[in-house]
Amino acid sequence: MATPTLPCANFSPDGTSCQNAGKSGCANCRLVVYCSSECQKAHWPFHKVHCKSPMNSENWKPEWVVQKRTPSFASNEQVPSYVPFGGDSWLWGGVPALDFLKLDANEGESYKGKLSLLFAGIHSSCCGVLAAPRDQRLILTASGDIRNVVKTITQLPPGWDQPIDITMNDIDIAVVARNAILLLTSLTADDKNEATDCIIHIWYSSFIRKSDHAILEQRIRPLIQTVCDKIKEKPNNRILGKTWTFRKHSLRLVLTKAAWDKVLSYTTVPEGLTMERANQIRKAVTLAESQLDFLERHTLFAIPSHRVPKQRFREEGVLQPFGAQRSEFSIPNPLHSTGQCRVVRIHATDGLRKTSRKLTMDRRLQTSMANSSPIFVRKLEFHKFPEYLKVGIKDQNTIIEKWPFRLKLKWSGRCTAGV
């Protein structure tokens, strides 16, 4: 495989850019590459804003230090005050993608049976859950975005040619809709490189290119629209399924009638939602003033050269190499928006905020909770849980090496799955 190259970062405000590959990086910030010294000099008036950013300095200090005040995550209140922000959906998961199957450490790489993987969570009326009791099954938590599915499948042994059934279920229709659209984008693609770029941006970028929008409007929307037209007379709570077949692959989506209509809305930009308005709403979440101290706490411990790219992503919302042109990304991503308001929250690194608020209580309260924990454990008779759940302790863990034990679930006496 050829070594990927980064484009020369020199571009003009009118959208034109150098088409050569970058050869040498900026010695100061190491964020961009140029093909020549001429391009570097020509681009300096634009690049210096980032190159000379205070965040690039080892001496950068968060606002609470500069202002000599107590940060909001370390207030004297027993329970720090919380200012609501964002919507009700999480944009991305809070932990890295994991291979939940780990075939080599469980059934073994020589296993040649059919795999049926179930990524399911809290029961939702918008999704159906399928089971395959005769096959090897993997029971997981709510699917969330498809990162764990992708990771699990890509870690299968080279040359794996056995059939795989994957069932995903999530209570959040925004998550379900995006997973379905991402999969349809992949399965309907003629050009895999084009599909890969499109998937990356509709998954992560707040703004997309015209080519990405065309795929949503011309390729994905008709598939959903056909279903919605056929079921338009059905009650909103009626559960309905549709199966698409693409060569050797198939995708089945089971939703309520109301949820099908909702999925359709994610394939087009909401009427009246301009780029400026979408950017304003997005920044209200990614750069929420009430969350500044939490954000800067994370920034404080980052490598200086990583601070500026992270901040830029929060400001612009486009997942691109730092020096890549962004003028093409001019359409609000419909998968990140609905109506006139943003419904997503940033999770990932900032998912720690919710936990931090719980952990920054007054020490006396923590001590009190610690003293009451043994009483709580005895009261609920935790020691009887293995008997109730019919589980045992496996002496040797094969999922995460550092853990001393794992639960081993006996499923109807027919197969054993790690939980």
Secondary structure by P-SEA (a helix, b strand, c coil): ccbbbbcccccccccccccbbbccccccccccccccaaaaaaacccccccccccccccccccccccccccccccccccccbbbbcccccccccccccccccccccccccccccbbbbbbcccccccbbbbbbcccccccccccccaaaaaaaaaacccccccbbbbbbbbccaaaaaaaaaaaaaaaacccaaaaaaaaaaaaccccccaaaaaaaacccaaaaaaaaaaaccccccbbbbbbbbcccbbbbbbbcaaaaaaaaaaacccccccaaaaaaaaaaacccccaaaaaaaaaaaccccaaaaaaaaaaccccccccccccccccccccccccccccccccccccaaaaaaaacccaaaaaaaaaaaaaaaaaaccccccccccbbbbccccccccccbbbbbbccccccccc
